[in-house]
Amino acid sequence: MDERALHRLIGTIIDPERLADDCAVIPCGDLLAVASTDMLHETTDFPAGMTDWQVGWMAVAVTLSDIASMGATPGEVLLAVGLDRPERLFDIMEGARDCCAAFGAEIVGGDLDAHRELTIVSTGLGTVAPEHLVRRRGVRPNDVIAVTGPLGEAQAALAGYDRHRKELLEPQPRVAEGEVLGRAGVSAMMDISDGLALSLHDLLAVNDRGFAVETARLPLPAGVPEDEARELALYGGGDFELLFSAPPAIFPIPGVEAHIIGKVIPERVVLADGKPLERRGYLHEWSG
């Protein structure tokens, strides 16, 4: 069983519409508040060789990326740190603070506990005008599919291409790009931290149309042989780019490096170069 199957189980207990996006959406006066929570563990989420400063940075970056995917402006972050060794806390908190400062957020509280394995839960809050909110559901006929930047760089670093270590260890959430895309009128959006192929299937699950991608148009990680780079771009996790659908007329989008990689199609299927694209990427799984 994987985490998507467990999401469906949760959807039998609470409104499944609440699970359809990267963030929860909450009325907040004339605006909408968005909220996201991410849990990260040392053994599964923090690559070997990370400094504690980078651990703190990443813990915040994953949550800000979710907020960006809604077209929202980040505001407050809370951190719950399950700490294995107390001497690690200062550098972790400095990294978290610096990531917040870089993207316009602020740490306002959290919790601290003792754990055998370092575990960090980051909760982020943001706001967005209702007319600029972007959800995963909303794909329209004649839309194109686009991404904000190179894909597969984090996975390339894990495969030994050290020129991409910074993309792996200090990911950059596309906060400014998400806000611009929301105002520009994109129809659907999500972040692709679990890989492009899996993200396209996630979009498919909540829309009544499908997607046809041309792999020759994928922005690939530099310095990697083309066939391997294409595989990493399709299936590699750890990227913090945005995947979105939009009417062709809004391109080019000032302030956003956007790469059109395909188009929306009537059939509810995900195709790459005309063939079904495997639903594969980064998934937490449980055996048994």
Phi and psi restraints in degrees (value plus and minus 20) as a CYANA .aco file:
   2 ASP   PHI    -132.9   -92.9
   2 ASP   PSI     156.2   196.2
   3 GLU   PHI     -85.1   -45.1
   3 GLU   PSI     -49.6    -9.6
   4 ARG   PHI     -85.2   -45.2
   4 ARG   PSI     -58.4   -18.4
   5 ALA   PHI     -84.3   -44.3
   5 ALA   PSI     -58.2   -18.2
   6 LEU   PHI     -89.0   -49.0
   6 LEU   PSI     -53.0   -13.0
   7 HIS   PHI     -79.0   -39.0
   7 HIS   PSI     -61.0   -21.0
   8 ARG   PHI     -84.2   -44.2
   8 ARG   PSI     -55.8   -15.8
   9 LEU   PHI     -83.2   -43.2
   9 LEU   PSI     -64.4   -24.4
  10 ILE   PHI     -80.9   -40.9
  10 ILE   PSI     -53.6   -13.6
  11 GLY   PHI     -87.8   -47.8
  11 GLY   PSI     -29.5    10.5
  12 THR   PHI    -106.6   -66.6
  12 THR   PSI     -28.5    11.5
  13 ILE   PHI    -128.6   -88.6
  13 ILE   PSI     -61.4   -21.4
  14 ILE   PHI    -138.5   -98.5
  14 ILE   PSI     147.4   187.4
  15 ASP   PHI     -77.0   -37.0
  15 ASP   PSI      98.3   138.3
  16 PRO   PHI     -80.3   -40.3
  16 PRO   PSI     -42.5    -2.5
  17 GLU   PHI     -81.0   -41.0
  17 GLU   PSI     -48.1    -8.1
  18 ARG   PHI     -88.3   -48.3
  18 ARG   PSI     -37.9     2.1
  19 LEU   PHI    -121.3   -81.3
  19 LEU   PSI     -17.5    22.5
  20 ALA   PHI    -101.8   -61.8
  20 ALA   PSI     -31.3     8.7
  21 ASP   PHI    -145.2  -105.2
  21 ASP   PSI     154.3   194.3
  22 ASP   PHI     -91.7   -51.7
  22 ASP   PSI     -43.9    -3.9
  23 CYS   PHI    -152.6  -112.6
  23 CYS   PSI     134.4   174.4
  24 ALA   PHI     -95.5   -55.5
  24 ALA   PSI     127.1   167.1
  25 VAL   PHI    -135.2   -95.2
  25 VAL   PSI     107.4   147.4
  26 ILE   PHI    -151.7  -111.7
  26 ILE   PSI     108.9   148.9
  27 PRO   PHI     -77.7   -37.7
  27 PRO   PSI     121.1   161.1
  28 CYS   PHI    -170.8  -130.8
  28 CYS   PSI      58.9    98.9
  29 GLY   PHI      43.1    83.1
  29 GLY   PSI    -149.9  -109.9
  30 ASP   PHI    -100.8   -60.8
  30 ASP   PSI     -28.2    11.8
  31 LEU   PHI    -130.1   -90.1
  31 LEU   PSI     157.3   197.3
  32 LEU   PHI    -134.1   -94.1
  32 LEU   PSI     117.4   157.4
  33 ALA   PHI    -113.7   -73.7
  33 ALA   PSI     122.0   162.0
  34 VAL   PHI    -139.0   -99.0
  34 VAL   PSI     124.9   164.9
  35 ALA   PHI    -159.7  -119.7
  35 ALA   PSI     117.7   157.7
  36 SER   PHI    -160.4  -120.4
  36 SER   PSI     125.0   165.0
  37 THR   PHI    -149.2  -109.2
  37 THR   PSI     114.6   154.6
  38 ASP   PHI    -151.0  -111.0
  38 ASP   PSI     117.7   157.7
  39 MET   PHI    -132.3   -92.3
  39 MET   PSI     109.1   149.1
  40 LEU   PHI    -146.0  -106.0
  40 LEU   PSI     118.1   158.1
  41 HIS   PHI    -137.7   -97.7
  41 HIS   PSI     130.0   170.0
  42 GLU   PHI     -75.4   -35.4
  42 GLU   PSI     -69.0   -29.0
  43 THR   PHI     -96.5   -56.5
  43 THR   PSI     -46.3    -6.3
  44 THR   PHI    -127.1   -87.1
  44 THR   PSI     -40.5    -0.5
  45 ASP   PHI    -141.9  -101.9
  45 ASP   PSI     -39.1     0.9
  46 PHE   PHI    -129.5   -89.5
  46 PHE   PSI      88.2   128.2
  47 PRO   PHI     -79.9   -39.9
  47 PRO   PSI     131.1   171.1
  48 ALA   PHI     -78.4   -38.4
  48 ALA   PSI     120.1   160.1
  49 GLY   PHI      75.2   115.2
  49 GLY   PSI     -25.5    14.5
  50 MET   PHI     -88.0   -48.0
  50 MET   PSI     120.3   160.3
  51 THR   PHI     -99.9   -59.9
  51 THR   PSI     142.9   182.9
  52 ASP   PHI     -85.5   -45.5
  52 ASP   PSI     -51.6   -11.6
  53 TRP   PHI     -80.9   -40.9
  53 TRP   PSI     -63.1   -23.1
  54 GLN   PHI     -87.8   -47.8
  54 GLN   PSI     -53.6   -13.6
  55 VAL   PHI     -79.3   -39.3
  55 VAL   PSI     -67.2   -27.2
  56 GLY   PHI     -83.9   -43.9
  56 GLY   PSI     -61.4   -21.4
  57 TRP   PHI     -78.7   -38.7
  57 TRP   PSI     -70.0   -30.0
  58 MET   PHI     -84.0   -44.0
  58 MET   PSI     -58.3   -18.3
  59 ALA   PHI     -78.6   -38.6
  59 ALA   PSI     -57.3   -17.3
  60 VAL   PHI     -99.9   -59.9
  60 VAL   PSI     -60.1   -20.1
  61 ALA   PHI     -79.5   -39.5
  61 ALA   PSI     -58.3   -18.3
  62 VAL   PHI     -83.9   -43.9
  62 VAL   PSI     -56.1   -16.1
  63 THR   PHI     -96.4   -56.4
  63 THR   PSI     -59.9   -19.9
  64 LEU   PHI     -84.3   -44.3
  64 LEU   PSI     -50.9   -10.9
  65 SER   PHI     -84.7   -44.7
  65 SER   PSI     -59.3   -19.3
  66 ASP   PHI     -82.0   -42.0
  66 ASP   PSI     -63.6   -23.6
  67 ILE   PHI     -82.6   -42.6
  67 ILE   PSI     -61.8   -21.8
  68 ALA   PHI     -79.3   -39.3
  68 ALA   PSI     -56.7   -16.7
  69 SER   PHI     -87.5   -47.5
  69 SER   PSI     -34.3     5.7
  70 MET   PHI    -115.4   -75.4
  70 MET   PSI     -18.9    21.1
  71 GLY   PHI      56.8    96.8
  71 GLY   PSI      -3.2    36.8
  72 ALA   PHI    -117.7   -77.7
  72 ALA   PSI     143.1   183.1
  73 THR   PHI    -117.6   -77.6
  73 THR   PSI     104.3   144.3
  74 PRO   PHI     -89.1   -49.1
  74 PRO   PSI     130.6   170.6
  75 GLY   PHI    -148.5  -108.5
  75 GLY   PSI    -100.3   -60.3
  76 GLU   PHI    -132.4   -92.4
  76 GLU   PSI     129.0   169.0
  77 VAL   PHI    -150.4  -110.4
  77 VAL   PSI     115.8   155.8
  78 LEU   PHI    -136.5   -96.5
  78 LEU   PSI     119.9   159.9
  79 LEU   PHI    -140.8  -100.8
  79 LEU   PSI     108.6   148.6
  80 ALA   PHI    -128.2   -88.2
  80 ALA   PSI      97.5   137.5
  81 VAL   PHI    -132.4   -92.4
  81 VAL   PSI      94.7   134.7
  82 GLY   PHI    -109.7   -69.7
  82 GLY   PSI      84.3   124.3
  83 LEU   PHI    -120.6   -80.6
  83 LEU   PSI     108.3   148.3
  84 ASP   PHI    -103.5   -63.5
  84 ASP   PSI     -56.1   -16.1
  85 ARG   PHI    -156.3  -116.3
  85 ARG   PSI     106.0   146.0
  86 PRO   PHI     -81.8   -41.8
  86 PRO   PSI     -48.0    -8.0
  87 GLU   PHI     -88.8   -48.8
  87 GLU   PSI     -29.7    10.3
  88 ARG   PHI    -103.6   -63.6
  88 ARG   PSI     -38.7     1.3
  89 LEU   PHI     -82.0   -42.0
  89 LEU   PSI     -63.7   -23.7
  90 PHE   PHI     -79.5   -39.5
  90 PHE   PSI     -69.3   -29.3
  91 ASP   PHI     -86.4   -46.4
  91 ASP   PSI     -57.3   -17.3
  92 ILE   PHI     -80.4   -40.4
  92 ILE   PSI     -66.0   -26.0
  93 MET   PHI     -88.8   -48.8
  93 MET   PSI     -54.6   -14.6
  94 GLU   PHI     -82.8   -42.8
  94 GLU   PSI     -64.0   -24.0
  95 GLY   PHI     -82.3   -42.3
  95 GLY   PSI     -61.8   -21.8
  96 ALA   PHI     -84.2   -44.2
  96 ALA   PSI     -63.6   -23.6
  97 ARG   PHI     -81.9   -41.9
  97 ARG   PSI     -62.4   -22.4
  98 ASP   PHI     -87.0   -47.0
  98 ASP   PSI     -56.2   -16.2
  99 CYS   PHI     -86.2   -46.2
  99 CYS   PSI     -63.3   -23.3
 100 CYS   PHI     -77.3   -37.3
 100 CYS   PSI     -68.3   -28.3
 101 ALA   PHI     -81.6   -41.6
 101 ALA   PSI     -56.7   -16.7
 102 ALA   PHI     -87.2   -47.2
 102 ALA   PSI     -44.2    -4.2
 103 PHE   PHI    -143.9  -103.9
 103 PHE   PSI      -2.2    37.8
 104 GLY   PHI      61.7   101.7
 104 GLY   PSI       1.1    41.1
 105 ALA   PHI    -130.5   -90.5
 105 ALA   PSI     157.4   197.4
 106 GLU   PHI    -166.4  -126.4
 106 GLU   PSI     115.3   155.3
 107 ILE   PHI     -98.3   -58.3
 107 ILE   PSI     105.7   145.7
 108 VAL   PHI    -140.5  -100.5
 108 VAL   PSI     -18.4    21.6
 109 GLY   PHI     141.3   181.3
 109 GLY   PSI    -187.1  -147.1
 110 GLY   PHI     135.3   175.3
 110 GLY   PSI    -166.2  -126.2
 111 ASP   PHI    -173.3  -133.3
 111 ASP   PSI     140.6   180.6
 112 LEU   PHI    -160.4  -120.4
 112 LEU   PSI     116.1   156.1
 113 ASP   PHI    -171.0  -131.0
 113 ASP   PSI     147.4   187.4
 114 ALA   PHI    -116.4   -76.4
 114 ALA   PSI     110.1   150.1
 115 HIS   PHI    -153.4  -113.4
 115 HIS   PSI     133.2   173.2
 116 ARG   PHI     -90.9   -50.9
 116 ARG   PSI     -55.7   -15.7
 117 GLU   PHI    -136.5   -96.5
 117 GLU   PSI     112.6   152.6
 118 LEU   PHI     -75.1   -35.1
 118 LEU   PSI     104.4   144.4
 119 THR   PHI    -156.8  -116.8
 119 THR   PSI     109.8   149.8
 120 ILE   PHI    -146.9  -106.9
 120 ILE   PSI     110.2   150.2
 121 VAL   PHI    -132.3   -92.3
 121 VAL   PSI      99.7   139.7
 122 SER   PHI    -130.4   -90.4
 122 SER   PSI     113.4   153.4
 123 THR   PHI    -140.6  -100.6
 123 THR   PSI     105.5   145.5
 124 GLY   PHI    -139.7   -99.7
 124 GLY   PSI     123.8   163.8
 125 LEU   PHI    -141.5  -101.5
 125 LEU   PSI     122.6   162.6
 126 GLY   PHI    -165.8  -125.8
 126 GLY   PSI     154.7   194.7
 127 THR   PHI    -154.9  -114.9
 127 THR   PSI     134.6   174.6
 128 VAL   PHI    -177.1  -137.1
 128 VAL   PSI     124.6   164.6
 129 ALA   PHI     -86.9   -46.9
 129 ALA   PSI     121.7   161.7
 130 PRO   PHI     -73.5   -33.5
 130 PRO   PSI     -57.6   -17.6
 131 GLU   PHI     -92.7   -52.7
 131 GLU   PSI     -31.7     8.3
 132 HIS   PHI    -128.5   -88.5
 132 HIS   PSI     -22.8    17.2
 133 LEU   PHI     -84.2   -44.2
 133 LEU   PSI     115.3   155.3
 134 VAL   PHI    -140.9  -100.9
 134 VAL   PSI     108.3   148.3
 135 ARG   PHI    -129.1   -89.1
 135 ARG   PSI     152.7   192.7
 136 ARG   PHI     -89.4   -49.4
 136 ARG   PSI     -56.6   -16.6
 137 ARG   PHI    -102.9   -62.9
 137 ARG   PSI     113.7   153.7
 138 GLY   PHI     128.7   168.7
 138 GLY   PSI     -20.6    19.4
 139 VAL   PHI     -76.3   -36.3
 139 VAL   PSI     116.7   156.7
 140 ARG   PHI    -141.0  -101.0
 140 ARG   PSI     137.0   177.0
 141 PRO   PHI     -78.0   -38.0
 141 PRO   PSI     124.6   164.6
 142 ASN   PHI      53.4    93.4
 142 ASN   PSI     -17.8    22.2
 143 ASP   PHI     -86.4   -46.4
 143 ASP   PSI     135.0   175.0
 144 VAL   PHI    -121.7   -81.7
 144 VAL   PSI     144.3   184.3
 145 ILE   PHI    -131.3   -91.3
 145 ILE   PSI     114.5   154.5
 146 ALA   PHI    -163.0  -123.0
 146 ALA   PSI     142.4   182.4
 147 VAL   PHI    -151.3  -111.3
 147 VAL   PSI     141.3   181.3
 148 THR   PHI    -110.4   -70.4
 148 THR   PSI     -30.5     9.5
 149 GLY   PHI    -194.5  -154.5
 149 GLY   PSI    -195.0  -155.0
 150 PRO   PHI     -76.4   -36.4
 150 PRO   PSI     123.8   163.8
 151 LEU   PHI    -132.0   -92.0
 151 LEU   PSI     129.2   169.2
 152 GLY   PHI      66.5   106.5
 152 GLY   PSI     -13.9    26.1
 153 GLU   PHI     -89.1   -49.1
 153 GLU   PSI     -62.3   -22.3
 154 ALA   PHI     -83.0   -43.0
 154 ALA   PSI     -62.8   -22.8
 155 GLN   PHI     -87.8   -47.8
 155 GLN   PSI     -52.3   -12.3
 156 ALA   PHI     -82.3   -42.3
 156 ALA   PSI     -59.5   -19.5
 157 ALA   PHI     -82.6   -42.6
 157 ALA   PSI     -62.2   -22.2
 158 LEU   PHI     -85.3   -45.3
 158 LEU   PSI     -46.5    -6.5
 159 ALA   PHI    -103.9   -63.9
 159 ALA   PSI     -18.5    21.5
 160 GLY   PHI      86.6   126.6
 160 GLY   PSI     -16.6    23.4
 161 TYR   PHI    -108.9   -68.9
 161 TYR   PSI      69.8   109.8
 162 ASP   PHI     -85.8   -45.8
 162 ASP   PSI     -37.6     2.4
 163 ARG   PHI     -83.5   -43.5
 163 ARG   PSI     -35.0     5.0
 164 HIS   PHI    -125.3   -85.3
 164 HIS   PSI      -4.1    35.9
 165 ARG   PHI     -81.5   -41.5
 165 ARG   PSI     -57.7   -17.7
 166 LYS   PHI     -85.4   -45.4
 166 LYS   PSI     -59.6   -19.6
 167 GLU   PHI     -82.5   -42.5
 167 GLU   PSI     -53.0   -13.0
 168 LEU   PHI     -94.0   -54.0
 168 LEU   PSI     -66.2   -26.2
 169 LEU   PHI    -112.5   -72.5
 169 LEU   PSI     -42.8    -2.8
 170 GLU   PHI    -152.8  -112.8
 170 GLU   PSI      45.2    85.2
 171 PRO   PHI     -81.8   -41.8
 171 PRO   PSI     128.5   168.5
 172 GLN   PHI    -131.6   -91.6
 172 GLN   PSI      81.0   121.0
 173 PRO   PHI     -83.1   -43.1
 173 PRO   PSI     120.9   160.9
 174 ARG   PHI    -107.8   -67.8
 174 ARG   PSI      42.0    82.0
 175 VAL   PHI     -85.9   -45.9
 175 VAL   PSI     -72.9   -32.9
 176 ALA   PHI     -82.0   -42.0
 176 ALA   PSI     -61.2   -21.2
 177 GLU   PHI     -83.8   -43.8
 177 GLU   PSI     -61.1   -21.1
 178 GLY   PHI     -81.1   -41.1
 178 GLY   PSI     -62.0   -22.0
 179 GLU   PHI     -83.7   -43.7
 179 GLU   PSI     -64.2   -24.2
 180 VAL   PHI     -82.9   -42.9
 180 VAL   PSI     -62.8   -22.8
 181 LEU   PHI     -85.1   -45.1
 181 LEU   PSI     -57.6   -17.6
 182 GLY   PHI     -82.3   -42.3
 182 GLY   PSI     -62.5   -22.5
 183 ARG   PHI     -92.4   -52.4
 183 ARG   PSI     -46.9    -6.9
 184 ALA   PHI     -96.2   -56.2
 184 ALA   PSI     -36.9     3.1
 185 GLY   PHI      78.3   118.3
 185 GLY   PSI      10.3    50.3
 186 VAL   PHI     -86.0   -46.0
 186 VAL   PSI     134.3   174.3
 187 SER   PHI    -114.7   -74.7
 187 SER   PSI     -47.7    -7.7
 188 ALA   PHI    -174.9  -134.9
 188 ALA   PSI     131.3   171.3
 189 MET   PHI    -181.0  -141.0
 189 MET   PSI     131.2   171.2
 190 MET   PHI    -177.7  -137.7
 190 MET   PSI     143.2   183.2
 191 ASP   PHI    -109.6   -69.6
 191 ASP   PSI     141.4   181.4
 192 ILE   PHI    -140.7  -100.7
 192 ILE   PSI      22.8    62.8
 193 SER   PHI     -85.8   -45.8
 193 SER   PSI     -39.0     1.0
 194 ASP   PHI    -118.2   -78.2
 194 ASP   PSI     -13.0    27.0
 195 GLY   PHI      88.7   128.7
 195 GLY   PSI     128.7   168.7
 196 LEU   PHI     -83.8   -43.8
 196 LEU   PSI     -67.9   -27.9
 197 ALA   PHI     -80.2   -40.2
 197 ALA   PSI     -67.9   -27.9
 198 LEU   PHI     -84.4   -44.4
 198 LEU   PSI     -57.2   -17.2
 199 SER   PHI     -86.0   -46.0
 199 SER   PSI     -60.8   -20.8
 200 LEU   PHI     -80.8   -40.8
 200 LEU   PSI     -58.8   -18.8
 201 HIS   PHI     -89.2   -49.2
 201 HIS   PSI     -53.4   -13.4
 202 ASP   PHI     -84.7   -44.7
 202 ASP   PSI     -61.3   -21.3
 203 LEU   PHI     -84.2   -44.2
 203 LEU   PSI     -59.9   -19.9
 204 LEU   PHI     -78.7   -38.7
 204 LEU   PSI     -57.0   -17.0
 205 ALA   PHI     -84.4   -44.4
 205 ALA   PSI     -43.2    -3.2
 206 VAL   PHI    -136.8   -96.8
 206 VAL   PSI     -13.2    26.8
 207 ASN   PHI    -144.1  -104.1
 207 ASN   PSI     140.1   180.1
 208 ASP   PHI    -120.8   -80.8
 208 ASP   PSI      -2.3    37.7
 209 ARG   PHI    -153.7  -113.7
 209 ARG   PSI     146.6   186.6
 210 GLY   PHI    -133.9   -93.9
 210 GLY   PSI    -188.8  -148.8
 211 PHE   PHI    -159.8  -119.8
 211 PHE   PSI     119.4   159.4
 212 ALA   PHI    -141.6  -101.6
 212 ALA   PSI      96.4   136.4
 213 VAL   PHI    -127.3   -87.3
 213 VAL   PSI     122.0   162.0
 214 GLU   PHI    -125.7   -85.7
 214 GLU   PSI      94.3   134.3
 215 THR   PHI     -86.3   -46.3
 215 THR   PSI     -42.4    -2.4
 216 ALA   PHI     -86.9   -46.9
 216 ALA   PSI     -36.9     3.1
 217 ARG   PHI    -117.0   -77.0
 217 ARG   PSI     -22.6    17.4
 218 LEU   PHI     -88.7   -48.7
 218 LEU   PSI     114.0   154.0
 219 PRO   PHI     -95.9   -55.9
 219 PRO   PSI      95.0   135.0
 220 LEU   PHI    -118.9   -78.9
 220 LEU   PSI     137.6   177.6
 221 PRO   PHI     -87.1   -47.1
 221 PRO   PSI     112.7   152.7
 222 ALA   PHI     -88.1   -48.1
 222 ALA   PSI     129.3   169.3
 223 GLY   PHI      57.6    97.6
 223 GLY   PSI      -5.5    34.5
 224 VAL   PHI    -139.9   -99.9
 224 VAL   PSI     114.6   154.6
 225 PRO   PHI     -71.5   -31.5
 225 PRO   PSI     122.7   162.7
 226 GLU   PHI     -77.5   -37.5
 226 GLU   PSI     -64.9   -24.9
 227 ASP   PHI     -83.9   -43.9
 227 ASP   PSI     -62.9   -22.9
 228 GLU   PHI     -87.4   -47.4
 228 GLU   PSI     -60.5   -20.5
 229 ALA   PHI     -81.4   -41.4
 229 ALA   PSI     -59.5   -19.5
 230 ARG   PHI     -85.9   -45.9
 230 ARG   PSI     -59.7   -19.7
 231 GLU   PHI     -83.0   -43.0
 231 GLU   PSI     -63.7   -23.7
 232 LEU   PHI     -84.3   -44.3
 232 LEU   PSI     -59.8   -19.8
 233 ALA   PHI     -85.7   -45.7
 233 ALA   PSI     -54.9   -14.9
 234 LEU   PHI     -97.9   -57.9
 234 LEU   PSI     -59.9   -19.9
 235 TYR   PHI    -140.5  -100.5
 235 TYR   PSI     -29.0    11.0
 236 GLY   PHI     -94.8   -54.8
 236 GLY   PSI     118.4   158.4
 237 GLY   PHI    -112.9   -72.9
 237 GLY   PSI     155.0   195.0
 238 GLY   PHI      71.8   111.8
 238 GLY   PSI     -23.0    17.0
 239 ASP   PHI     -98.8   -58.8
 239 ASP   PSI     132.7   172.7
 240 PHE   PHI    -142.4  -102.4
 240 PHE   PSI      16.4    56.4
 241 GLU   PHI    -105.6   -65.6
 241 GLU   PSI     148.6   188.6
 242 LEU   PHI    -127.5   -87.5
 242 LEU   PSI     118.1   158.1
 243 LEU   PHI    -129.4   -89.4
 243 LEU   PSI     108.6   148.6
 244 PHE   PHI    -168.8  -128.8
 244 PHE   PSI     137.9   177.9
 245 SER   PHI    -131.0   -91.0
 245 SER   PSI     129.8   169.8
 246 ALA   PHI    -184.0  -144.0
 246 ALA   PSI     134.6   174.6
 247 PRO   PHI     -87.0   -47.0
 247 PRO   PSI     120.0   160.0
 248 PRO   PHI     -77.5   -37.5
 248 PRO   PSI     -46.1    -6.1
 249 ALA   PHI     -86.1   -46.1
 249 ALA   PSI     -38.8     1.2
 250 ILE   PHI    -103.0   -63.0
 250 ILE   PSI     -27.3    12.7
 251 PHE   PHI    -109.1   -69.1
 251 PHE   PSI     126.7   166.7
 252 PRO   PHI     -92.1   -52.1
 252 PRO   PSI     134.7   174.7
 253 ILE   PHI    -124.3   -84.3
 253 ILE   PSI      90.3   130.3
 254 PRO   PHI     -75.3   -35.3
 254 PRO   PSI     111.1   151.1
 255 GLY   PHI      68.0   108.0
 255 GLY   PSI     -21.1    18.9
 256 VAL   PHI    -149.0  -109.0
 256 VAL   PSI     106.2   146.2
 257 GLU   PHI    -102.5   -62.5
 257 GLU   PSI      78.1   118.1
 258 ALA   PHI    -135.3   -95.3
 258 ALA   PSI     116.0   156.0
 259 HIS   PHI    -138.3   -98.3
 259 HIS   PSI      94.7   134.7
 260 ILE   PHI     -93.9   -53.9
 260 ILE   PSI     104.6   144.6
 261 ILE   PHI    -136.6   -96.6
 261 ILE   PSI     -24.8    15.2
 262 GLY   PHI     154.3   194.3
 262 GLY   PSI    -179.3  -139.3
 263 LYS   PHI    -166.1  -126.1
 263 LYS   PSI     142.8   182.8
 264 VAL   PHI    -100.1   -60.1
 264 VAL   PSI     119.2   159.2
 265 ILE   PHI    -146.8  -106.8
 265 ILE   PSI     137.6   177.6
 266 PRO   PHI     -85.4   -45.4
 266 PRO   PSI     -54.7   -14.7
 267 GLU   PHI     -93.9   -53.9
 267 GLU   PSI     119.3   159.3
 268 ARG   PHI    -104.0   -64.0
 268 ARG   PSI      59.0    99.0
 269 VAL   PHI    -173.0  -133.0
 269 VAL   PSI     135.7   175.7
 270 VAL   PHI    -129.5   -89.5
 270 VAL   PSI     100.8   140.8
 271 LEU   PHI    -137.0   -97.0
 271 LEU   PSI     124.7   164.7
 272 ALA   PHI    -145.7  -105.7
 272 ALA   PSI      96.9   136.9
 273 ASP   PHI      34.6    74.6
 273 ASP   PSI      18.4    58.4
 274 GLY   PHI      64.7   104.7
 274 GLY   PSI     -21.6    18.4
 275 LYS   PHI    -137.4   -97.4
 275 LYS   PSI     131.1   171.1
 276 PRO   PHI     -76.3   -36.3
 276 PRO   PSI     113.7   153.7
 277 LEU   PHI    -113.1   -73.1
 277 LEU   PSI     105.4   145.4
 278 GLU   PHI     -79.9   -39.9
 278 GLU   PSI     117.2   157.2
 279 ARG   PHI    -100.4   -60.4
 279 ARG   PSI      70.1   110.1
 280 ARG   PHI    -166.6  -126.6
 280 ARG   PSI     123.3   163.3
 281 GLY   PHI     154.6   194.6
 281 GLY   PSI    -172.6  -132.6
 282 TYR   PHI    -108.8   -68.8
 282 TYR   PSI      94.9   134.9
 283 LEU   PHI    -155.0  -115.0
 283 LEU   PSI     113.8   153.8
 284 HIS   PHI     -92.5   -52.5
 284 HIS   PSI     113.0   153.0
 285 GLU   PHI    -151.9  -111.9
 285 GLU   PSI     132.6   172.6
 286 TRP   PHI    -144.8  -104.8
 286 TRP   PSI     112.9   152.9
 287 SER   PHI    -106.1   -66.1
 287 SER   PSI     139.8   179.8
